[in-house]
Amino acid sequence: MLERLKGCWIFSFNFETTVWENTDAFVSGDTVAVLGKMNGNTIKSDEDIREFC
């Protein structure tokens, strides 16, 4: 579990979001899940990762 969190932490510092579009959301009590489309660039390599969901 810690390795997964470490990987997400490293990814988040090497990623710049350029587009975020919400497409749906679900609510249950005090919990929400928001789905959407995202696009961004990796900072170190300056590459566009293209749209992903």
FISE-925724 format. One record per residue: residue number from 1; residue in three letters; z, x, y of N, C-alpha, C, CB in turn. Coordinates in Angstrom, 2 decimals, always signed. Glycine has a CB too. Layout:
<nodes>
+-----+---------+---------+---------+---------+---------+---------+----------+---------+---------+---------+---------+---------+----------+
| num | residuo |    n.up |  n.east | n.north |   ca.up | ca.east | ca.north |    c.up |  c.east | c.north |   cb.up | cb.east | cb.north |
+-----+---------+---------+---------+---------+---------+---------+----------+---------+---------+---------+---------+---------+----------+
| NUM |     ALA |       Z |       X |       Y |       Z |       X |        Y |       Z |       X |       Y |       Z |       X |        Y |
...
+-----+---------+---------+---------+---------+---------+---------+----------+---------+---------+---------+---------+---------+----------+
</nodes>
This chain:
<nodes>
+-----+---------+---------+---------+---------+---------+---------+----------+---------+---------+---------+---------+---------+----------+
| num | residuo |    n.up |  n.east | n.north |   ca.up | ca.east | ca.north |    c.up |  c.east | c.north |   cb.up | cb.east | cb.north |
+-----+---------+---------+---------+---------+---------+---------+----------+---------+---------+---------+---------+---------+----------+
|   1 |     MET |   +0.00 |   +0.82 |   -1.19 |   +0.00 |   +0.00 |    +0.00 |   +0.00 |   +0.87 |   +1.26 |   +1.21 |   -0.93 |    +0.00 |
|   2 |     LEU |   +0.81 |   +1.92 |   +1.27 |   +0.87 |   +2.79 |    +2.45 |   -0.46 |   +3.50 |   +2.71 |   +1.98 |   +3.82 |    +2.29 |
|   3 |     GLU |   -1.15 |   +3.88 |   +1.64 |   -2.46 |   +4.53 |    +1.82 |   -3.45 |   +3.58 |   +2.47 |   -3.00 |   +5.02 |    +0.47 |
|   4 |     ARG |   -3.41 |   +2.32 |   +2.09 |   -4.30 |   +1.31 |    +2.67 |   -4.01 |   +1.13 |   +4.15 |   -4.17 |   -0.04 |    +1.93 |
|   5 |     LEU |   -2.73 |   +1.06 |   +4.50 |   -2.35 |   +0.92 |    +5.91 |   -2.75 |   +2.15 |   +6.71 |   -0.84 |   +0.68 |    +6.04 |
|   6 |     LYS |   -2.59 |   +3.33 |   +6.12 |   -2.99 |   +4.58 |    +6.78 |   -4.50 |   +4.56 |   +7.05 |   -2.61 |   +5.82 |    +5.92 |
|   7 |     GLY |   -5.29 |   +4.10 |   +6.07 |   -6.73 |   +4.02 |    +6.24 |   -7.12 |   +3.05 |   +7.35 |   -7.38 |   +3.59 |    +4.94 |
|   8 |     CYS |   -6.46 |   +1.91 |   +7.43 |   -6.74 |   +0.94 |    +8.50 |   -6.37 |   +1.51 |   +9.86 |   -5.96 |   -0.37 |    +8.26 |
|   9 |     TRP |   -5.26 |   +2.26 |   +9.91 |   -4.83 |   +2.87 |   +11.17 |   -5.85 |   +3.89 |  +11.65 |   -3.45 |   +3.53 |   +11.00 |
|  10 |     ILE |   -6.34 |   +4.75 |  +10.76 |   -7.35 |   +5.74 |   +11.12 |   -8.63 |   +5.05 |  +11.54 |   -7.63 |   +6.70 |    +9.94 |
|  11 |     PHE |   -9.06 |   +4.02 |  +10.80 |  -10.28 |   +3.30 |   +11.14 |  -10.17 |   +2.69 |  +12.54 |  -10.55 |   +2.20 |   +10.11 |
|  12 |     SER |   -9.03 |   +2.10 |  +12.87 |   -8.89 |   +1.42 |   +14.15 |   -9.00 |   +2.38 |  +15.33 |   -7.57 |   +0.68 |   +14.20 |
|  13 |     PHE |   -8.61 |   +3.64 |  +15.14 |   -8.71 |   +4.62 |   +16.23 |  -10.11 |   +5.22 |  +16.33 |   -7.70 |   +5.72 |   +16.03 |
|  14 |     ASN |  -10.97 |   +4.97 |  +15.35 |  -12.33 |   +5.50 |   +15.36 |  -13.35 |   +4.37 |  +15.52 |  -12.61 |   +6.28 |   +14.07 |
|  15 |     PHE |  -12.93 |   +3.23 |  +16.04 |  -13.82 |   +2.08 |   +16.12 |  -13.72 |   +1.42 |  +17.49 |  -13.49 |   +1.06 |   +15.02 |
|  16 |     GLU |  -14.86 |   +1.13 |  +18.05 |  -14.93 |   +0.41 |   +19.33 |  -15.68 |   -0.90 |  +19.10 |  -15.63 |   +1.28 |   +20.44 |
|  17 |     THR |  -15.01 |   -2.02 |  +19.29 |  -15.64 |   -3.32 |   +19.12 |  -16.54 |   -3.61 |  +20.31 |  -14.58 |   -4.44 |   +18.96 |
|  18 |     THR |  -17.80 |   -3.95 |  +20.04 |  -18.74 |   -4.28 |   +21.12 |  -19.04 |   -5.78 |  +21.18 |  -20.04 |   -3.50 |   +20.94 |
|  19 |     VAL |  -18.87 |   -6.48 |  +20.05 |  -19.10 |   -7.93 |   +20.00 |  -18.08 |   -8.54 |  +19.05 |  -20.56 |   -8.27 |   +19.53 |
|  20 |     TRP |  -17.47 |   -9.63 |  +19.46 |  -16.62 |  -10.43 |   +18.57 |  -16.88 |  -11.88 |  +18.89 |  -15.09 |  -10.07 |   +18.74 |
|  21 |     GLU |  -17.31 |  -12.64 |  +17.88 |  -17.62 |  -14.06 |   +18.06 |  -16.85 |  -14.86 |  +17.02 |  -19.15 |  -14.32 |   +17.95 |
|  22 |     ASN |  -15.92 |  -15.70 |  +17.48 |  -15.20 |  -16.58 |   +16.56 |  -16.14 |  -17.64 |  +16.02 |  -13.98 |  -17.23 |   +17.26 |
|  23 |     THR |  -16.10 |  -17.85 |  +14.71 |  -16.94 |  -18.87 |   +14.11 |  -16.14 |  -20.00 |  +13.47 |  -17.83 |  -18.25 |   +13.07 |
|  24 |     ASP |  -14.86 |  -19.74 |  +13.18 |  -14.03 |  -20.77 |   +12.56 |  -12.57 |  -20.35 |  +12.65 |  -14.45 |  -21.02 |   +11.09 |
|  25 |     ALA |  -11.67 |  -21.30 |  +12.53 |  -10.25 |  -21.01 |   +12.53 |   -9.52 |  -22.05 |  +11.68 |   -9.68 |  -20.99 |   +13.98 |
|  26 |     PHE |   -8.47 |  -21.60 |  +11.02 |   -7.65 |  -22.47 |   +10.20 |   -6.20 |  -22.29 |  +10.61 |   -7.85 |  -22.15 |    +8.68 |
|  27 |     VAL |   -5.46 |  -23.38 |  +10.65 |   -4.04 |  -23.33 |   +11.02 |   -3.24 |  -24.05 |   +9.95 |   -3.80 |  -23.97 |   +12.43 |
|  28 |     SER |   -2.11 |  -23.44 |   +9.58 |   -1.17 |  -24.06 |    +8.66 |   +0.23 |  -23.68 |   +9.11 |   -1.44 |  -23.61 |    +7.17 |
|  29 |     GLY |   +0.94 |  -24.62 |   +9.67 |   +2.28 |  -24.34 |   +10.18 |   +2.23 |  -23.33 |  +11.32 |   +3.18 |  -23.84 |    +9.07 |
|  30 |     ASP |   +2.90 |  -22.20 |  +11.12 |   +2.91 |  -21.17 |   +12.16 |   +1.96 |  -20.01 |  +11.84 |   +4.33 |  -20.63 |   +12.34 |
|  31 |     THR |   +0.98 |  -20.25 |  +10.95 |   +0.03 |  -19.21 |   +10.54 |   -1.38 |  -19.63 |  +10.93 |   +0.12 |  -18.95 |    +9.03 |
|  32 |     VAL |   -2.15 |  -18.68 |  +11.47 |   -3.54 |  -18.94 |   +11.83 |   -4.44 |  -17.87 |  +11.24 |   -3.71 |  -19.01 |   +13.37 |
|  33 |     ALA |   -5.62 |  -18.27 |  +10.83 |   -6.65 |  -17.33 |   +10.37 |   -7.90 |  -17.60 |  +11.20 |   -6.94 |  -17.49 |    +8.82 |
|  34 |     VAL |   -8.42 |  -16.57 |  +11.84 |   -9.62 |  -16.70 |   +12.66 |  -10.74 |  -15.89 |  +12.01 |   -9.37 |  -16.22 |   +14.13 |
|  35 |     LEU |  -11.86 |  -16.54 |  +11.75 |  -13.02 |  -15.88 |   +11.15 |  -14.07 |  -15.67 |  +12.22 |  -13.59 |  -16.71 |    +9.98 |
|  36 |     GLY |  -14.87 |  -14.63 |  +12.06 |  -15.89 |  -14.39 |   +13.06 |  -16.86 |  -13.30 |  +12.66 |  -15.26 |  -14.04 |   +14.34 |
|  37 |     LYS |  -17.78 |  -13.04 |  +13.58 |  -18.76 |  -11.97 |   +13.43 |  -18.38 |  -10.83 |  +14.36 |  -20.22 |  -12.49 |   +13.72 |
|  38 |     MET |  -18.59 |   -9.62 |  +13.90 |  -18.17 |   -8.46 |   +14.67 |  -19.26 |   -7.39 |  +14.65 |  -16.85 |   -7.89 |   +14.14 |
|  39 |     ASN |  -19.34 |   -6.63 |  +15.72 |  -20.23 |   -5.49 |   +15.81 |  -19.47 |   -4.39 |  +16.53 |  -21.57 |   -5.85 |   +16.54 |
|  40 |     GLY |  -19.79 |   -3.15 |  +16.23 |  -19.09 |   -2.07 |   +16.91 |  -19.72 |   -0.72 |  +16.68 |  -17.67 |   -2.04 |   +16.47 |
|  41 |     ASN |  -19.08 |   +0.28 |  +17.26 |  -19.52 |   +1.67 |   +17.16 |  -18.38 |   +2.51 |  +16.61 |  -19.99 |   +2.22 |   +18.53 |
|  42 |     THR |  -18.75 |   +3.50 |  +15.80 |  -17.76 |   +4.50 |   +15.40 |  -17.70 |   +5.53 |  +16.52 |  -18.11 |   +5.15 |   +14.01 |
|  43 |     ILE |  -16.53 |   +5.87 |  +16.97 |  -16.36 |   +6.72 |   +18.14 |  -16.77 |   +8.17 |  +17.85 |  -14.92 |   +6.68 |   +18.61 |
|  44 |     LYS |  -16.33 |   +8.73 |  +16.74 |  -16.63 |  +10.13 |   +16.45 |  -18.12 |  +10.38 |  +16.26 |  -15.88 |  +10.58 |   +15.21 |
|  45 |     SER |  -18.81 |   +9.50 |  +15.53 |  -20.24 |   +9.72 |   +15.27 |  -21.13 |   +8.94 |  +16.21 |  -20.56 |   +9.34 |   +13.84 |
|  46 |     ASP |  -20.55 |   +8.04 |  +17.04 |  -21.30 |   +7.21 |   +17.98 |  -22.44 |   +6.45 |  +17.30 |  -21.85 |   +8.07 |   +19.11 |
|  47 |     GLU |  -22.14 |   +5.90 |  +16.11 |  -23.14 |   +5.12 |   +15.38 |  -22.81 |   +3.64 |  +15.43 |  -23.23 |   +5.59 |   +13.92 |
|  48 |     ASP |  -23.83 |   +2.81 |  +15.62 |  -23.69 |   +1.36 |   +15.58 |  -23.56 |   +0.94 |  +14.12 |  -24.91 |   +0.64 |   +16.27 |
|  49 |     ILE |  -22.52 |   +0.20 |  +13.79 |  -22.32 |   -0.20 |   +12.40 |  -23.02 |   -1.52 |  +12.06 |  -20.85 |   -0.31 |   +12.10 |
|  50 |     ARG |  -23.66 |   -2.11 |  +13.04 |  -24.35 |   -3.39 |   +12.91 |  -23.35 |   -4.52 |  +12.65 |  -25.39 |   -3.32 |   +11.77 |
|  51 |     GLU |  -23.84 |   -5.72 |  +12.69 |  -22.99 |   -6.91 |   +12.54 |  -22.42 |   -7.00 |  +11.14 |  -23.78 |   -8.17 |   +12.87 |
|  52 |     PHE |  -21.16 |   -7.37 |  +11.06 |  -20.56 |   -7.68 |    +9.77 |  -19.57 |   -8.81 |   +9.95 |  -19.86 |   -6.43 |    +9.16 |
|  53 |     CYS |  -19.29 |   -9.48 |   +8.85 |  -18.38 |  -10.64 |    +8.87 |  -17.14 |  -10.33 |   +8.09 |  -19.06 |  -11.89 |    +8.32 |
+-----+---------+---------+---------+---------+---------+---------+----------+---------+---------+---------+---------+---------+----------+
</nodes>
